Amino acid sequence: METNTKINVIRALTLMALLGTAILMSAAHGAEQNEVTQQGDPARWYQEEMTPMAYFKTLKKEAEAVYQESSGACKQMEKKQVGPCLRAAKETLQQDMAAAYSKSGIKMR
């Protein structure tokens, strides 16, 4: 009889966890929808811009973020290795920026 009680308790706890998760997911989804409608802004204002310039800006941000991480890691190296590491990071940034121009179709200035 104890085994049946334990199984029933486990089933009840599992059911409560599933219901709780469903309620939280529903509330989160509702909050996302209300966020836009509460402000009264048109939905088109929140659609991602898909122009070549927007794509270029995204690639540029990514390249700059990689450079920031790389240069930060370089600065924590031994003194002898910092200079070559920073030069390599700068070279990678330049390659990434050239690729960003190429991929997006934006002409280099």
Backbone torsions as a table, in degrees:
resi	resn	phi	psi	omega
1	MET	NA	-34.2	177.9
2	GLU	-62.5	-36.3	-179.5
3	THR	-63.5	-43.7	178.2
4	ASN	-62.6	-38.8	179.2
5	THR	-64.7	-44.0	179.2
6	LYS	-63.2	-42.1	179.4
7	ILE	-63.5	-42.2	179.1
8	ASN	-64.7	-38.7	178.4
9	VAL	-65.7	-43.2	178.7
10	ILE	-62.9	-43.1	178.0
11	ARG	-61.9	-42.8	-179.2
12	ALA	-65.1	-42.9	178.9
13	LEU	-65.0	-40.5	178.3
14	THR	-63.9	-44.4	179.0
15	LEU	-62.4	-41.5	178.8
16	MET	-64.2	-40.7	179.1
17	ALA	-64.5	-43.0	178.9
18	LEU	-64.3	-43.5	178.5
19	LEU	-64.1	-41.4	178.8
20	GLY	-62.3	-42.3	178.2
21	THR	-63.3	-43.9	179.8
22	ALA	-62.1	-41.0	-179.8
23	ILE	-66.2	-43.1	179.6
24	LEU	-64.7	-41.0	179.2
25	MET	-65.1	-40.2	178.8
26	SER	-64.3	-42.4	179.9
27	ALA	-65.7	-40.5	179.3
28	ALA	-64.8	-41.5	179.1
29	HIS	-64.5	-41.4	178.5
30	GLY	-65.5	-36.7	178.9
31	ALA	-66.2	-38.1	178.4
32	GLU	-62.1	-45.0	-178.6
33	GLN	-67.7	-40.1	-178.3
34	ASN	-69.7	-27.4	-178.4
35	GLU	-58.0	-43.1	-179.6
36	VAL	-75.9	-45.1	-175.2
37	THR	-71.7	-30.8	179.4
38	GLN	-66.0	-34.6	-179.5
39	GLN	-75.3	-19.7	-179.6
40	GLY	79.2	9.9	-179.8
41	ASP	-81.6	144.6	175.7
42	PRO	-65.3	146.6	-178.6
43	ALA	-61.3	-29.5	-178.2
44	ARG	-62.7	-22.4	178.8
45	TRP	-68.7	-18.9	-176.5
46	TYR	-106.0	8.7	176.9
47	GLN	-86.1	136.5	-178.2
48	GLU	-65.4	137.7	178.3
49	GLU	-77.2	127.5	-176.1
50	MET	-114.7	49.4	178.5
51	THR	-99.3	162.9	176.7
52	PRO	-57.5	-38.5	179.8
53	MET	-66.4	-39.7	178.0
54	ALA	-64.1	-41.7	177.7
55	TYR	-62.7	-43.0	178.3
56	PHE	-61.4	-44.1	-179.5
57	LYS	-62.0	-37.5	177.1
58	THR	-64.9	-46.4	179.1
59	LEU	-63.5	-36.6	179.2
60	LYS	-65.7	-44.8	178.3
61	LYS	-59.4	-42.5	179.8
62	GLU	-64.2	-43.1	179.8
63	ALA	-63.4	-42.3	179.9
64	GLU	-67.6	-36.1	177.6
65	ALA	-65.2	-41.0	177.9
66	VAL	-63.5	-41.7	179.2
67	TYR	-62.8	-43.4	179.2
68	GLN	-60.3	-45.0	178.6
69	GLU	-63.5	-45.0	-178.2
70	SER	-64.3	-45.8	-178.4
71	SER	-66.8	-35.2	175.5
72	GLY	-63.6	-40.6	178.1
73	ALA	-68.4	-36.7	179.5
74	CYS	-62.8	-40.4	-176.3
75	LYS	-67.7	-13.2	178.9
76	GLN	-97.7	2.7	178.9
77	MET	-84.1	176.8	175.1
78	GLU	-65.3	154.1	-175.3
79	LYS	-55.4	-38.2	-177.9
80	LYS	-64.1	-31.9	-173.7
81	GLN	-92.0	-13.2	-174.6
82	VAL	-63.2	-49.4	-177.6
83	GLY	-58.3	-55.1	178.9
84	PRO	-61.3	-35.6	179.9
85	CYS	-66.3	-43.8	179.1
86	LEU	-65.1	-37.8	177.3
87	ARG	-64.0	-41.4	178.7
88	ALA	-65.0	-39.2	178.3
89	ALA	-64.5	-42.2	179.0
90	LYS	-65.1	-39.9	178.5
91	GLU	-64.1	-40.5	178.0
92	THR	-64.3	-40.0	177.2
93	LEU	-60.5	-44.7	-180.0
94	GLN	-63.2	-40.0	177.8
95	GLN	-65.8	-42.1	179.3
96	ASP	-65.1	-38.3	178.4
97	MET	-68.3	-39.3	176.5
98	ALA	-62.4	-40.6	178.1
99	ALA	-66.2	-36.2	178.7
100	ALA	-63.2	-43.7	177.4
101	TYR	-62.1	-44.7	-177.2
102	SER	-64.9	-47.2	-177.6
103	LYS	-66.1	-36.8	-175.2
104	SER	-85.7	-19.1	-177.8
105	GLY	83.8	4.9	177.7
106	ILE	-79.0	137.8	-180.0
107	LYS	-82.6	139.2	177.0
108	MET	-68.2	143.9	-179.6
109	ARG	-88.5	NA	NA
